Amino acid sequence: MPDYVQQKFNDDLLVAKGDRDVAAVVYPTVFHVLDHPELRQCFLEYDAPSNAAKKRSVYLGSAAILLASAALISASGEIPFHGQAGILTGLALVAAVCGIASVLIGALGLLYGKTKRNWLCMRLMTERLRQFHFQTFVYLLPEITASVHDEDARARFVSARAAAFAAFRRKMEGHLEAELSAVIHDEQSDLGFRNVPATSAMMDHDPALDPLFEAYRELRIEHQLNFARFKMREDDRLFSSAPRSQAATLERVSFSCIVLLLALHITIGTAIVLASIARLVPTPVFVPTLVSVLGAATLCIAVVALAARTFQQGLQPERELERYAQYGSSCKAILDRFDGASSHTDKVAIMREMERLSVDEMRNFFLANQRATFVM
């Protein structure tokens, strides 16, 4: 049975053969513009390692939080086991080992920091490749216009694109760390446009270009809008990658901890009052033990609440939701304007706005993830 809720990724670059087959049928006259085998191969070389590095980064960050929590909980366990040397020694050892491991992974970044940086650099390359692909629709527009009418011109377009792609790879590969720094710190980061041509009257009245704009609408604008909508989805998984579900789960954990802490404090206070009133023995001997056990439980719950807060800082689901809501709204506005544009000149101008929006969204993504930390 097919998985109807499976989201497709990278179909805008026609990564899958099935997507290329469909595009060749729907957009035959401009398929040579949509299909860029060299770029697609380069994208695949970075995409899979990027996804793997992201998973490792999240796993290591999560491990740092869980180890720190285990260290604090082990330390709080010394309260009810006071005077029991063997148990106290074991708890102290567990607390020390977990605490040191958490610091090494989270604070010093001996593993987590490098993995995260590798992920961000490779993710930058994949996003720049995607941007290069669709910016080609704009800055090689004269070559594209000629290519839809003439086989020789089609070969010249492919050659011009290959030269531009070779220059792009020379700029990016081996310099990803510097490029990432430029994206994060330079608000005027280069769009990638070079000598952007103005549309001529011939282009404006050339119906052969209509499939190009239709393809851009589907594969770029609509694809990005659907991606933003996908990121804002809700799902019912316990460990979800959806920001909305993450935010809801962490909020429930934090609220539950507050309720439990309140209940424990009420229990401790009630036990002391009842024991004092009953006066079953001159000194209610069970009260110190009860208070110490409940006190340790209180500390454990506080640690869980702190861990939930730290996960919020690392995953930043609320900020992710806000970012994707803004991006989706901007994509929808651009889509509406693109559909209402009456000339190719207007459409090209809107395409440039879409590419600027994609760069701004990419910068916001890297800013958010650069600042995100999994440290208690």
Buried (B, 14 or more C-beta within 10 A) or exposed (E): EEEEEEEEBBBBBBBEEEBBEEBBEBBEBBBBBBBBEEBBEBBBBBBEBBBBBBEBBBEBBBBBBBBBBBBBBBBBBBBBBEEEEEBBEBBBEBBEBBBEBBBBBBBEBEBBBBBBBBBBBBBBBBBBBBBBBBBBBBBBBBBBBBBBEEEEBBEBBBEBBEEBBEEBBEEBEEEBEEBBEBBBEEEEBEBBEEEEBEBBEEBBEBEBBBBBBEBBBBBBBBBBBBBBBBBBBEEEEEEBEBBBBBBBBBBEBBEBBEEBBEEBEEBBEEBBEEBEEEEEEEEBEEBEEBBBBBBBBBBBBBBBBBBBBBBBBBBBBBBBBBBBBBBBEBBBEBBEBBEEBEEBBBBBBBBBBBBEBBBBBBBBBBBBBBEBBBBB
